[in-house]
């Protein structure tokens, strides 16, 4: 099942990959970034709703913010709880 450790590992992993994608933002358009991030969602094992990334670019100073939202079902002994995650990163490409 979804243990607390596994759920948080996926959150930190997707955030790390979002940060990595942000560093390529200077040479890739938003469509290319979305495609890369959607593949990361599948790779990490997150629900499909996590693929709805918001990408915001600022010119001066150049920076990019990438965010998304998704729910994970946490399965603990005697407890099933839905947790909402909102990973967000801001980087300078």
N, CA, C and O atoms as a CHARMM CRD file, in Angstrom:
* protein
*
  372
    1    1 UNK  N      0.81200  -1.19900   0.00000 PROA 1      0.00000
    2    1 UNK  CA     0.00000   0.00000   0.00000 PROA 1      0.00000
    3    1 UNK  C      0.85700   1.26600   0.00000 PROA 1      0.00000
    4    1 UNK  O      2.08400   1.19600  -0.06700 PROA 1      0.00000
    5    2 UNK  N      0.21000   2.39800   0.07400 PROA 2      0.00000
    6    2 UNK  CA     0.90300   3.67900   0.11100 PROA 2      0.00000
    7    2 UNK  C      1.31300   4.00100   1.53900 PROA 2      0.00000
    8    2 UNK  O      0.51000   4.50200   2.32600 PROA 2      0.00000
    9    3 UNK  N      2.55700   3.71300   1.86800 PROA 3      0.00000
   10    3 UNK  CA     3.05200   4.05100   3.19600 PROA 3      0.00000
   11    3 UNK  C      3.40800   5.53100   3.23000 PROA 3      0.00000
   12    3 UNK  O      3.57300   6.15500   2.18200 PROA 3      0.00000
   13    4 UNK  N      3.52700   6.09300   4.42400 PROA 4      0.00000
   14    4 UNK  CA     3.84700   7.50600   4.57100 PROA 4      0.00000
   15    4 UNK  C      5.20100   7.81900   3.92100 PROA 4      0.00000
   16    4 UNK  O      5.36900   8.87200   3.30500 PROA 4      0.00000
   17    5 UNK  N      6.14900   6.91200   4.05900 PROA 5      0.00000
   18    5 UNK  CA     7.46400   7.13300   3.46300 PROA 5      0.00000
   19    5 UNK  C      7.41700   7.17000   1.94400 PROA 5      0.00000
   20    5 UNK  O      8.06700   8.00600   1.31600 PROA 5      0.00000
   21    6 UNK  N      6.65000   6.26500   1.35700 PROA 6      0.00000
   22    6 UNK  CA     6.55600   6.19000  -0.10300 PROA 6      0.00000
   23    6 UNK  C      5.86600   7.42800  -0.67100 PROA 6      0.00000
   24    6 UNK  O      6.28600   7.96900  -1.69300 PROA 6      0.00000
   25    7 UNK  N      4.80400   7.87000   0.00200 PROA 7      0.00000
   26    7 UNK  CA     4.05500   9.04500  -0.43300 PROA 7      0.00000
   27    7 UNK  C      4.94600  10.29400  -0.41100 PROA 7      0.00000
   28    7 UNK  O      4.93200  11.08400  -1.35500 PROA 7      0.00000
   29    8 UNK  N      5.71800  10.46700   0.66400 PROA 8      0.00000
   30    8 UNK  CA     6.60400  11.63400   0.75000 PROA 8      0.00000
   31    8 UNK  C      7.78600  11.50900  -0.19200 PROA 8      0.00000
   32    8 UNK  O      8.25000  12.51500  -0.72900 PROA 8      0.00000
   33    9 UNK  N      8.28600  10.30000  -0.40600 PROA 9      0.00000
   34    9 UNK  CA     9.38600  10.11800  -1.35500 PROA 9      0.00000
   35    9 UNK  C      8.95800  10.59800  -2.74000 PROA 9      0.00000
   36    9 UNK  O      9.70800  11.29900  -3.41900 PROA 9      0.00000
   37   10 UNK  N      7.73100  10.21200  -3.15900 PROA 10     0.00000
   38   10 UNK  CA     7.23800  10.62000  -4.47500 PROA 10     0.00000
   39   10 UNK  C      7.11900  12.14200  -4.56700 PROA 10     0.00000
   40   10 UNK  O      7.44100  12.73700  -5.59600 PROA 10     0.00000
   41   11 UNK  N      6.65600  12.76200  -3.48300 PROA 11     0.00000
   42   11 UNK  CA     6.53400  14.22500  -3.45900 PROA 11     0.00000
   43   11 UNK  C      7.89900  14.88800  -3.65800 PROA 11     0.00000
   44   11 UNK  O      8.03800  15.77800  -4.49700 PROA 11     0.00000
   45   12 UNK  N      8.90000  14.46300  -2.89900 PROA 12     0.00000
   46   12 UNK  CA    10.23900  15.05600  -3.01600 PROA 12     0.00000
   47   12 UNK  C     10.86100  14.73900  -4.36700 PROA 12     0.00000
   48   12 UNK  O     11.57900  15.56600  -4.93000 PROA 12     0.00000
   49   13 UNK  N     10.59200  13.55300  -4.89000 PROA 13     0.00000
   50   13 UNK  CA    11.15300  13.14900  -6.17900 PROA 13     0.00000
   51   13 UNK  C     10.57600  13.99600  -7.31500 PROA 13     0.00000
   52   13 UNK  O     11.31900  14.44600  -8.18800 PROA 13     0.00000
   53   14 UNK  N      9.25700  14.21700  -7.31000 PROA 14     0.00000
   54   14 UNK  CA     8.67800  15.02000  -8.39300 PROA 14     0.00000
   55   14 UNK  C      9.13400  16.46300  -8.27100 PROA 14     0.00000
   56   14 UNK  O      9.34800  17.12900  -9.28400 PROA 14     0.00000
   57   15 UNK  N      9.28800  16.96200  -7.04400 PROA 15     0.00000
   58   15 UNK  CA     9.76900  18.32700  -6.84800 PROA 15     0.00000
   59   15 UNK  C     11.19300  18.46700  -7.39500 PROA 15     0.00000
   60   15 UNK  O     11.53500  19.47500  -8.01400 PROA 15     0.00000
   61   16 UNK  N     11.99800  17.46500  -7.16200 PROA 16     0.00000
   62   16 UNK  CA    13.36900  17.45400  -7.66200 PROA 16     0.00000
   63   16 UNK  C     13.38200  17.46800  -9.19100 PROA 16     0.00000
   64   16 UNK  O     14.17700  18.18000  -9.80400 PROA 16     0.00000
   65   17 UNK  N     12.50600  16.68300  -9.79500 PROA 17     0.00000
   66   17 UNK  CA    12.43700  16.62600 -11.26100 PROA 17     0.00000
   67   17 UNK  C     11.87700  17.91900 -11.84300 PROA 17     0.00000
   68   17 UNK  O     12.28100  18.33700 -12.92800 PROA 17     0.00000
   69   18 UNK  N     10.95200  18.55100 -11.12900 PROA 18     0.00000
   70   18 UNK  CA    10.42900  19.85300 -11.55600 PROA 18     0.00000
   71   18 UNK  C     11.56100  20.88800 -11.54200 PROA 18     0.00000
   72   18 UNK  O     11.67400  21.71400 -12.44700 PROA 18     0.00000
   73   19 UNK  N     12.38700  20.82600 -10.50500 PROA 19     0.00000
   74   19 UNK  CA    13.53200  21.74100 -10.41500 PROA 19     0.00000
   75   19 UNK  C     14.47700  21.50000 -11.59200 PROA 19     0.00000
   76   19 UNK  O     14.95400  22.44700 -12.21900 PROA 19     0.00000
   77   20 UNK  N     14.74200  20.22200 -11.88700 PROA 20     0.00000
   78   20 UNK  CA    15.60300  19.87500 -13.01100 PROA 20     0.00000
   79   20 UNK  C     15.04200  20.38500 -14.33100 PROA 20     0.00000
   80   20 UNK  O     15.78100  20.91100 -15.16300 PROA 20     0.00000
   81   21 UNK  N     13.73000  20.22900 -14.52100 PROA 21     0.00000
   82   21 UNK  CA    13.08700  20.71700 -15.74700 PROA 21     0.00000
   83   21 UNK  C     13.21400  22.23000 -15.85200 PROA 21     0.00000
   84   21 UNK  O     13.41500  22.77200 -16.94000 PROA 21     0.00000
   85   22 UNK  N     13.09600  22.90600 -14.71800 PROA 22     0.00000
   86   22 UNK  CA    13.21400  24.36400 -14.70200 PROA 22     0.00000
   87   22 UNK  C     14.55800  24.85100 -15.19900 PROA 22     0.00000
   88   22 UNK  O     14.65300  25.91000 -15.81900 PROA 22     0.00000
   89   23 UNK  N     15.59800  24.07700 -14.92600 PROA 23     0.00000
   90   23 UNK  CA    16.93800  24.47200 -15.36400 PROA 23     0.00000
   91   23 UNK  C     17.09600  24.37200 -16.88200 PROA 23     0.00000
   92   23 UNK  O     17.98800  24.99600 -17.45700 PROA 23     0.00000
   93   24 UNK  N     16.22500  23.58100 -17.53200 PROA 24     0.00000
   94   24 UNK  CA    16.24600  23.47300 -18.99200 PROA 24     0.00000
   95   24 UNK  C     15.31400  24.48900 -19.64900 PROA 24     0.00000
   96   24 UNK  O     15.22200  24.55500 -20.87500 PROA 24     0.00000
   97   25 UNK  N     14.62600  25.27800 -18.82800 PROA 25     0.00000
   98   25 UNK  CA    13.58600  26.16500 -19.34700 PROA 25     0.00000
   99   25 UNK  C     14.12700  27.22000 -20.30900 PROA 25     0.00000
  100   25 UNK  O     13.38100  27.74500 -21.13600 PROA 25     0.00000
  101   26 UNK  N     15.41100  27.53200 -20.20700 PROA 26     0.00000
  102   26 UNK  CA    15.98900  28.52100 -21.10200 PROA 26     0.00000
  103   26 UNK  C     16.07200  28.03100 -22.53800 PROA 26     0.00000
  104   26 UNK  O     16.08200  28.83200 -23.47200 PROA 26     0.00000
  105   27 UNK  N     16.13100  26.70500 -22.71900 PROA 27     0.00000
  106   27 UNK  CA    16.29000  26.14700 -24.05900 PROA 27     0.00000
  107   27 UNK  C     15.06100  25.36300 -24.51900 PROA 27     0.00000
  108   27 UNK  O     15.02300  24.88800 -25.65400 PROA 27     0.00000
  109   28 UNK  N     14.04600  25.22100 -23.64400 PROA 28     0.00000
  110   28 UNK  CA    12.85600  24.44900 -24.00500 PROA 28     0.00000
  111   28 UNK  C     11.59800  25.28900 -23.79900 PROA 28     0.00000
  112   28 UNK  O     11.50400  26.05700 -22.84200 PROA 28     0.00000
  113   29 UNK  N     10.62700  25.13500 -24.71100 PROA 29     0.00000
  114   29 UNK  CA     9.36700  25.85100 -24.53100 PROA 29     0.00000
  115   29 UNK  C      8.47100  25.09100 -23.54600 PROA 29     0.00000
  116   29 UNK  O      8.79800  23.98800 -23.10700 PROA 29     0.00000
  117   30 UNK  N      7.33900  25.70700 -23.21300 PROA 30     0.00000
  118   30 UNK  CA     6.45400  25.12200 -22.19900 PROA 30     0.00000
  119   30 UNK  C      5.90100  23.76300 -22.62300 PROA 30     0.00000
  120   30 UNK  O      5.72000  22.87800 -21.78600 PROA 30     0.00000
  121   31 UNK  N      5.63200  23.59400 -23.92700 PROA 31     0.00000
  122   31 UNK  CA     5.09600  22.31200 -24.40900 PROA 31     0.00000
  123   31 UNK  C      6.11000  21.19300 -24.17100 PROA 31     0.00000
  124   31 UNK  O      5.75100  20.10400 -23.72100 PROA 31     0.00000
  125   32 UNK  N      7.37500  21.47000 -24.47500 PROA 32     0.00000
  126   32 UNK  CA     8.43500  20.47500 -24.25800 PROA 32     0.00000
  127   32 UNK  C      8.58900  20.17100 -22.76600 PROA 32     0.00000
  128   32 UNK  O      8.77100  19.01800 -22.37400 PROA 32     0.00000
  129   33 UNK  N      8.51400  21.21800 -21.94000 PROA 33     0.00000
  130   33 UNK  CA     8.61800  21.01300 -20.48300 PROA 33     0.00000
  131   33 UNK  C      7.44800  20.17900 -19.96900 PROA 33     0.00000
  132   33 UNK  O      7.64100  19.27500 -19.15700 PROA 33     0.00000
  133   34 UNK  N      6.23200  20.47800 -20.43900 PROA 34     0.00000
  134   34 UNK  CA     5.04400  19.71800 -20.02200 PROA 34     0.00000
  135   34 UNK  C      5.21000  18.23900 -20.36600 PROA 34     0.00000
  136   34 UNK  O      4.87900  17.36500 -19.56500 PROA 34     0.00000
  137   35 UNK  N      5.72700  17.96800 -21.57000 PROA 35     0.00000
  138   35 UNK  CA     5.89800  16.58800 -22.02400 PROA 35     0.00000
  139   35 UNK  C      6.90700  15.86100 -21.13600 PROA 35     0.00000
  140   35 UNK  O      6.68400  14.72300 -20.72200 PROA 35     0.00000
  141   36 UNK  N      8.01700  16.53800 -20.85300 PROA 36     0.00000
  142   36 UNK  CA     9.05200  15.97200 -19.98900 PROA 36     0.00000
  143   36 UNK  C      8.49500  15.69600 -18.58400 PROA 36     0.00000
  144   36 UNK  O      8.73800  14.63400 -18.01200 PROA 36     0.00000
  145   37 UNK  N      7.75200  16.65400 -18.04300 PROA 37     0.00000
  146   37 UNK  CA     7.21200  16.51800 -16.69100 PROA 37     0.00000
  147   37 UNK  C      6.13100  15.43500 -16.61800 PROA 37     0.00000
  148   37 UNK  O      6.02900  14.72700 -15.61600 PROA 37     0.00000
  149   38 UNK  N      5.32500  15.30500 -17.67900 PROA 38     0.00000
  150   38 UNK  CA     4.30400  14.25200 -17.70900 PROA 38     0.00000
  151   38 UNK  C      4.96600  12.87900 -17.65800 PROA 38     0.00000
  152   38 UNK  O      4.47000  11.96900 -16.99400 PROA 38     0.00000
  153   39 UNK  N      6.09400  12.73300 -18.36600 PROA 39     0.00000
  154   39 UNK  CA     6.84100  11.47000 -18.32700 PROA 39     0.00000
  155   39 UNK  C      7.38800  11.22400 -16.92000 PROA 39     0.00000
  156   39 UNK  O      7.41200  10.08600 -16.45000 PROA 39     0.00000
  157   40 UNK  N      7.82900  12.30100 -16.24600 PROA 40     0.00000
  158   40 UNK  CA     8.32300  12.17800 -14.86600 PROA 40     0.00000
  159   40 UNK  C      7.21600  11.72200 -13.92800 PROA 40     0.00000
  160   40 UNK  O      7.45900  10.91000 -13.03600 PROA 40     0.00000
  161   41 UNK  N      5.99900  12.23300 -14.11600 PROA 41     0.00000
  162   41 UNK  CA     4.85400  11.82800 -13.29000 PROA 41     0.00000
  163   41 UNK  C      4.64600  10.31600 -13.40900 PROA 41     0.00000
  164   41 UNK  O      4.45800   9.62600 -12.40700 PROA 41     0.00000
  165   42 UNK  N      4.68100   9.80900 -14.65100 PROA 42     0.00000
  166   42 UNK  CA     4.52600   8.37000 -14.86600 PROA 42     0.00000
  167   42 UNK  C      5.67600   7.59400 -14.22400 PROA 42     0.00000
  168   42 UNK  O      5.46700   6.56000 -13.59000 PROA 42     0.00000
  169   43 UNK  N      6.87500   8.10500 -14.39900 PROA 43     0.00000
  170   43 UNK  CA     8.07600   7.45100 -13.89100 PROA 43     0.00000
  171   43 UNK  C      8.05400   7.33700 -12.36300 PROA 43     0.00000
  172   43 UNK  O      8.41800   6.30700 -11.79600 PROA 43     0.00000
  173   44 UNK  N      7.62000   8.41700 -11.71500 PROA 44     0.00000
  174   44 UNK  CA     7.58200   8.46400 -10.24400 PROA 44     0.00000
  175   44 UNK  C      6.38800   7.66400  -9.70500 PROA 44     0.00000
  176   44 UNK  O      6.40100   7.21700  -8.55800 PROA 44     0.00000
  177   45 UNK  N      5.35300   7.48900 -10.54700 PROA 45     0.00000
  178   45 UNK  CA     4.18600   6.72300 -10.12000 PROA 45     0.00000
  179   45 UNK  C      3.10000   7.55700  -9.47300 PROA 45     0.00000
  180   45 UNK  O      2.34900   7.06500  -8.63200 PROA 45     0.00000
  181   46 UNK  N      3.01600   8.82900  -9.86700 PROA 46     0.00000
  182   46 UNK  CA     1.98000   9.71200  -9.32700 PROA 46     0.00000
  183   46 UNK  C      0.69600   9.57900 -10.13100 PROA 46     0.00000
  184   46 UNK  O      0.72000   9.11400 -11.27000 PROA 46     0.00000
  185   47 UNK  N     -0.43700   9.99000  -9.53700 PROA 47     0.00000
  186   47 UNK  CA    -1.69900   9.96200 -10.27600 PROA 47     0.00000
  187   47 UNK  C     -1.65500  10.91700 -11.47600 PROA 47     0.00000
  188   47 UNK  O     -0.91900  11.90400 -11.46600 PROA 47     0.00000
  189   48 UNK  N     -2.44700  10.61400 -12.50200 PROA 48     0.00000
  190   48 UNK  CA    -2.44700  11.39000 -13.74900 PROA 48     0.00000
  191   48 UNK  C     -2.77000  12.86600 -13.52800 PROA 48     0.00000
  192   48 UNK  O     -2.31100  13.71900 -14.28900 PROA 48     0.00000
  193   49 UNK  N     -3.55400  13.17800 -12.49400 PROA 49     0.00000
  194   49 UNK  CA    -3.91800  14.58200 -12.24300 PROA 49     0.00000
  195   49 UNK  C     -2.67100  15.44500 -11.99600 PROA 49     0.00000
  196   49 UNK  O     -2.71100  16.66000 -12.19100 PROA 49     0.00000
  197   50 UNK  N     -1.58000  14.82800 -11.57300 PROA 50     0.00000
  198   50 UNK  CA    -0.34500  15.58200 -11.31300 PROA 50     0.00000
  199   50 UNK  C      0.26000  16.14500 -12.59600 PROA 50     0.00000
  200   50 UNK  O      1.13900  17.00500 -12.54400 PROA 50     0.00000
  201   51 UNK  N     -0.21400  15.65800 -13.75900 PROA 51     0.00000
  202   51 UNK  CA     0.33300  16.12200 -15.04000 PROA 51     0.00000
  203   51 UNK  C     -0.14900  17.51500 -15.42500 PROA 51     0.00000
  204   51 UNK  O      0.32500  18.08600 -16.40700 PROA 51     0.00000
  205   52 UNK  N     -1.08400  18.06200 -14.66200 PROA 52     0.00000
  206   52 UNK  CA    -1.59600  19.39900 -14.98300 PROA 52     0.00000
  207   52 UNK  C     -0.67400  20.47000 -14.37900 PROA 52     0.00000
  208   52 UNK  O     -1.03300  21.15400 -13.42100 PROA 52     0.00000
  209   53 UNK  N      0.50000  20.59300 -14.95700 PROA 53     0.00000
  210   53 UNK  CA     1.49100  21.54000 -14.44000 PROA 53     0.00000
  211   53 UNK  C      1.15600  22.96300 -14.86200 PROA 53     0.00000
  212   53 UNK  O      0.67200  23.20600 -15.96700 PROA 53     0.00000
  213   54 UNK  N      1.42600  23.89700 -13.95600 PROA 54     0.00000
  214   54 UNK  CA     1.34800  25.31500 -14.28200 PROA 54     0.00000
  215   54 UNK  C      2.77400  25.83300 -14.40100 PROA 54     0.00000
  216   54 UNK  O      3.58500  25.66100 -13.49100 PROA 54     0.00000
  217   55 UNK  N      3.07100  26.46500 -15.52000 PROA 55     0.00000
  218   55 UNK  CA     4.41400  26.97400 -15.77200 PROA 55     0.00000
  219   55 UNK  C      4.31100  28.48600 -15.96800 PROA 55     0.00000
  220   55 UNK  O      3.59600  28.95900 -16.85100 PROA 55     0.00000
  221   56 UNK  N      5.03000  29.23500 -15.14000 PROA 56     0.00000
  222   56 UNK  CA     5.00700  30.69400 -15.21600 PROA 56     0.00000
  223   56 UNK  C      6.42300  31.20200 -15.39500 PROA 56     0.00000
  224   56 UNK  O      7.31700  30.87400 -14.61400 PROA 56     0.00000
  225   57 UNK  N      6.61900  31.99800 -16.41800 PROA 57     0.00000
  226   57 UNK  CA     7.94500  32.56400 -16.68300 PROA 57     0.00000
  227   57 UNK  C      7.94700  34.06200 -16.39100 PROA 57     0.00000
  228   57 UNK  O      6.98000  34.76700 -16.68100 PROA 57     0.00000
  229   58 UNK  N      9.04700  34.53300 -15.81500 PROA 58     0.00000
  230   58 UNK  CA     9.25400  35.95400 -15.55300 PROA 58     0.00000
  231   58 UNK  C     10.53200  36.35100 -16.28900 PROA 58     0.00000
  232   58 UNK  O     11.51600  35.61100 -16.28300 PROA 58     0.00000
  233   59 UNK  N     10.50900  37.51700 -16.91800 PROA 59     0.00000
  234   59 UNK  CA    11.64800  37.93700 -17.74300 PROA 59     0.00000
  235   59 UNK  C     12.81300  38.50300 -16.93900 PROA 59     0.00000
  236   59 UNK  O     13.96800  38.14600 -17.17400 PROA 59     0.00000
  237   60 UNK  N     12.50500  39.39500 -15.98300 PROA 60     0.00000
  238   60 UNK  CA    13.58800  40.16800 -15.38200 PROA 60     0.00000
  239   60 UNK  C     13.47700  40.21900 -13.86900 PROA 60     0.00000
  240   60 UNK  O     12.62500  40.94800 -13.36000 PROA 60     0.00000
  241   61 UNK  N     14.30700  39.47100 -13.10800 PROA 61     0.00000
  242   61 UNK  CA    15.32200  38.55100 -13.60900 PROA 61     0.00000
  243   61 UNK  C     14.65200  37.28800 -14.15500 PROA 61     0.00000
  244   61 UNK  O     13.55100  36.93900 -13.73000 PROA 61     0.00000
  245   62 UNK  N     15.31200  36.60000 -15.09900 PROA 62     0.00000
  246   62 UNK  CA    14.68100  35.41600 -15.67500 PROA 62     0.00000
  247   62 UNK  C     14.47900  34.32100 -14.62700 PROA 62     0.00000
  248   62 UNK  O     15.43300  33.87400 -13.99000 PROA 62     0.00000
  249   63 UNK  N     13.24600  33.90300 -14.46200 PROA 63     0.00000
  250   63 UNK  CA    12.97200  32.77200 -13.57600 PROA 63     0.00000
  251   63 UNK  C     11.70900  32.08000 -14.01800 PROA 63     0.00000
  252   63 UNK  O     10.87200  32.65200 -14.71600 PROA 63     0.00000
  253   64 UNK  N     11.58700  30.83900 -13.59800 PROA 64     0.00000
  254   64 UNK  CA    10.41800  30.03400 -13.96500 PROA 64     0.00000
  255   64 UNK  C      9.86900  29.37300 -12.70500 PROA 64     0.00000
  256   64 UNK  O     10.61800  28.87600 -11.86500 PROA 64     0.00000
  257   65 UNK  N      8.54700  29.38100 -12.59600 PROA 65     0.00000
  258   65 UNK  CA     7.87100  28.69400 -11.49700 PROA 65     0.00000
  259   65 UNK  C      7.03600  27.56500 -12.09300 PROA 65     0.00000
  260   65 UNK  O      6.27100  27.77200 -13.03500 PROA 65     0.00000
  261   66 UNK  N      7.19500  26.37300 -11.53000 PROA 66     0.00000
  262   66 UNK  CA     6.44200  25.20200 -11.96800 PROA 66     0.00000
  263   66 UNK  C      5.70300  24.66400 -10.74900 PROA 66     0.00000
  264   66 UNK  O      6.29600  24.47300  -9.68700 PROA 66     0.00000
  265   67 UNK  N      4.40200  24.42000 -10.90900 PROA 67     0.00000
  266   67 UNK  CA     3.63800  23.87400  -9.78500 PROA 67     0.00000
  267   67 UNK  C      2.58300  22.90700 -10.30000 PROA 67     0.00000
  268   67 UNK  O      2.21100  22.92400 -11.47300 PROA 67     0.00000
  269   68 UNK  N      2.11400  22.06400  -9.39000 PROA 68     0.00000
  270   68 UNK  CA     1.02900  21.14200  -9.70300 PROA 68     0.00000
  271   68 UNK  C      0.33900  20.75600  -8.40000 PROA 68     0.00000
  272   68 UNK  O      0.77400  21.14600  -7.31700 PROA 68     0.00000
  273   69 UNK  N     -0.72900  19.99300  -8.51500 PROA 69     0.00000
  274   69 UNK  CA    -1.46200  19.48700  -7.33900 PROA 69     0.00000
  275   69 UNK  C     -1.90700  18.06400  -7.62100 PROA 69     0.00000
  276   69 UNK  O     -2.20500  17.70800  -8.76100 PROA 69     0.00000
  277   70 UNK  N     -1.95000  17.25700  -6.57800 PROA 70     0.00000
  278   70 UNK  CA    -2.49000  15.90500  -6.71700 PROA 70     0.00000
  279   70 UNK  C     -2.81400  15.35700  -5.33400 PROA 70     0.00000
  280   70 UNK  O     -2.30700  15.83600  -4.32000 PROA 70     0.00000
  281   71 UNK  N     -3.66900  14.34400  -5.31900 PROA 71     0.00000
  282   71 UNK  CA    -4.03000  13.66700  -4.07500 PROA 71     0.00000
  283   71 UNK  C     -3.42200  12.27300  -4.05400 PROA 71     0.00000
  284   71 UNK  O     -3.32800  11.60700  -5.08500 PROA 71     0.00000
  285   72 UNK  N     -3.01700  11.84600  -2.87800 PROA 72     0.00000
  286   72 UNK  CA    -2.54100  10.46800  -2.67900 PROA 72     0.00000
  287   72 UNK  C     -3.37700   9.85000  -1.56700 PROA 72     0.00000
  288   72 UNK  O     -3.68800  10.50700  -0.57400 PROA 72     0.00000
  289   73 UNK  N     -3.73500   8.59600  -1.73800 PROA 73     0.00000
  290   73 UNK  CA    -4.42800   7.86600  -0.67900 PROA 73     0.00000
  291   73 UNK  C     -3.37500   7.22000   0.21000 PROA 73     0.00000
  292   73 UNK  O     -2.60100   6.37200  -0.23400 PROA 73     0.00000
  293   74 UNK  N     -3.35900   7.63100   1.46400 PROA 74     0.00000
  294   74 UNK  CA    -2.41400   7.08100   2.43300 PROA 74     0.00000
  295   74 UNK  C     -3.09100   5.93500   3.17200 PROA 74     0.00000
  296   74 UNK  O     -4.17100   6.10200   3.74000 PROA 74     0.00000
  297   75 UNK  N     -2.45300   4.77900   3.15900 PROA 75     0.00000
  298   75 UNK  CA    -3.02900   3.60200   3.81000 PROA 75     0.00000
  299   75 UNK  C     -2.21000   3.24600   5.04900 PROA 75     0.00000
  300   75 UNK  O     -1.09800   2.72600   4.95800 PROA 75     0.00000
  301   76 UNK  N     -2.78800   3.53800   6.19000 PROA 76     0.00000
  302   76 UNK  CA    -2.17700   3.19400   7.47300 PROA 76     0.00000
  303   76 UNK  C     -3.03100   2.11100   8.11600 PROA 76     0.00000
  304   76 UNK  O     -4.17600   1.90300   7.71400 PROA 76     0.00000
  305   77 UNK  N     -2.48900   1.42700   9.10400 PROA 77     0.00000
  306   77 UNK  CA    -3.34000   0.44600   9.79600 PROA 77     0.00000
  307   77 UNK  C     -4.61500   1.12000  10.31600 PROA 77     0.00000
  308   77 UNK  O     -4.54100   2.08900  11.07100 PROA 77     0.00000
  309   78 UNK  N     -5.75400   0.61900   9.92100 PROA 78     0.00000
  310   78 UNK  CA    -7.06800   1.09900  10.36200 PROA 78     0.00000
  311   78 UNK  C     -7.44600   2.48800   9.84200 PROA 78     0.00000
  312   78 UNK  O     -8.51600   3.00000  10.17300 PROA 78     0.00000
  313   79 UNK  N     -6.57800   3.10200   9.02800 PROA 79     0.00000
  314   79 UNK  CA    -6.87300   4.45800   8.55100 PROA 79     0.00000
  315   79 UNK  C     -6.54600   4.57400   7.06400 PROA 79     0.00000
  316   79 UNK  O     -5.45200   4.22000   6.62600 PROA 79     0.00000
  317   80 UNK  N     -7.51000   5.07400   6.30000 PROA 80     0.00000
  318   80 UNK  CA    -7.24300   5.45800   4.91900 PROA 80     0.00000
  319   80 UNK  C     -7.50100   6.95400   4.83400 PROA 80     0.00000
  320   80 UNK  O     -8.60600   7.42000   5.11300 PROA 80     0.00000
  321   81 UNK  N     -6.47400   7.70300   4.44600 PROA 81     0.00000
  322   81 UNK  CA    -6.57300   9.15400   4.47400 PROA 81     0.00000
  323   81 UNK  C     -6.07900   9.71600   3.14800 PROA 81     0.00000
  324   81 UNK  O     -5.05000   9.28500   2.62900 PROA 81     0.00000
  325   82 UNK  N     -6.81400  10.67600   2.60400 PROA 82     0.00000
  326   82 UNK  CA    -6.37400  11.33800   1.37600 PROA 82     0.00000
  327   82 UNK  C     -5.51900  12.55000   1.74500 PROA 82     0.00000
  328   82 UNK  O     -5.93400  13.40400   2.52900 PROA 82     0.00000
  329   83 UNK  N     -4.33000  12.60800   1.17300 PROA 83     0.00000
  330   83 UNK  CA    -3.42900  13.74400   1.41000 PROA 83     0.00000
  331   83 UNK  C     -3.30000  14.53800   0.12600 PROA 83     0.00000
  332   83 UNK  O     -3.12800  13.96500  -0.95000 PROA 83     0.00000
  333   84 UNK  N     -3.38400  15.86200   0.23500 PROA 84     0.00000
  334   84 UNK  CA    -3.22800  16.74400  -0.92500 PROA 84     0.00000
  335   84 UNK  C     -1.79400  17.26700  -0.95200 PROA 84     0.00000
  336   84 UNK  O     -1.27700  17.75400   0.05400 PROA 84     0.00000
  337   85 UNK  N     -1.16800  17.16100  -2.10800 PROA 85     0.00000
  338   85 UNK  CA     0.20200  17.66100  -2.27400 PROA 85     0.00000
  339   85 UNK  C      0.21000  18.77500  -3.30500 PROA 85     0.00000
  340   85 UNK  O     -0.50500  18.71400  -4.30600 PROA 85     0.00000
  341   86 UNK  N      1.02800  19.80100  -3.05400 PROA 86     0.00000
  342   86 UNK  CA     1.14000  20.94300  -3.97100 PROA 86     0.00000
  343   86 UNK  C      2.61200  21.27400  -4.21300 PROA 86     0.00000
  344   86 UNK  O      3.09800  22.30700  -3.75500 PROA 86     0.00000
  345   87 UNK  N      3.31500  20.40900  -4.92500 PROA 87     0.00000
  346   87 UNK  CA     4.73000  20.71500  -5.17400 PROA 87     0.00000
  347   87 UNK  C      4.87500  21.96900  -6.03600 PROA 87     0.00000
  348   87 UNK  O      4.10400  22.18800  -6.97000 PROA 87     0.00000
  349   88 UNK  N      5.87300  22.78500  -5.70800 PROA 88     0.00000
  350   88 UNK  CA     6.09800  24.05900  -6.40000 PROA 88     0.00000
  351   88 UNK  C      7.57900  24.38400  -6.31600 PROA 88     0.00000
  352   88 UNK  O      8.18500  24.28400  -5.24900 PROA 88     0.00000
  353   89 UNK  N      8.15700  24.77300  -7.44000 PROA 89     0.00000
  354   89 UNK  CA     9.56300  25.17400  -7.45600 PROA 89     0.00000
  355   89 UNK  C      9.69900  26.46800  -8.27300 PROA 89     0.00000
  356   89 UNK  O      8.94700  26.70300  -9.21800 PROA 89     0.00000
  357   90 UNK  N     10.66300  27.28900  -7.89100 PROA 90     0.00000
  358   90 UNK  CA    11.01900  28.47900  -8.66100 PROA 90     0.00000
  359   90 UNK  C     12.52300  28.41700  -8.88500 PROA 90     0.00000
  360   90 UNK  O     13.29800  28.31500  -7.93400 PROA 90     0.00000
  361   91 UNK  N     12.92900  28.47900 -10.15100 PROA 91     0.00000
  362   91 UNK  CA    14.36300  28.40100 -10.45800 PROA 91     0.00000
  363   91 UNK  C     14.72100  29.44000 -11.51200 PROA 91     0.00000
  364   91 UNK  O     13.86500  29.93000 -12.24800 PROA 91     0.00000
  365   92 UNK  N     16.00500  29.75800 -11.56100 PROA 92     0.00000
  366   92 UNK  CA    16.53400  30.58000 -12.64400 PROA 92     0.00000
  367   92 UNK  C     17.13200  29.65700 -13.68100 PROA 92     0.00000
  368   92 UNK  O     18.06900  28.91700 -13.38400 PROA 92     0.00000
  369   93 UNK  N     16.60000  29.68800 -14.90900 PROA 93     0.00000
  370   93 UNK  CA    17.08000  28.76600 -15.93600 PROA 93     0.00000
  371   93 UNK  C     18.54900  29.02500 -16.30200 PROA 93     0.00000
  372   93 UNK  O     19.10500  28.33200 -17.15400 PROA 93     0.00000
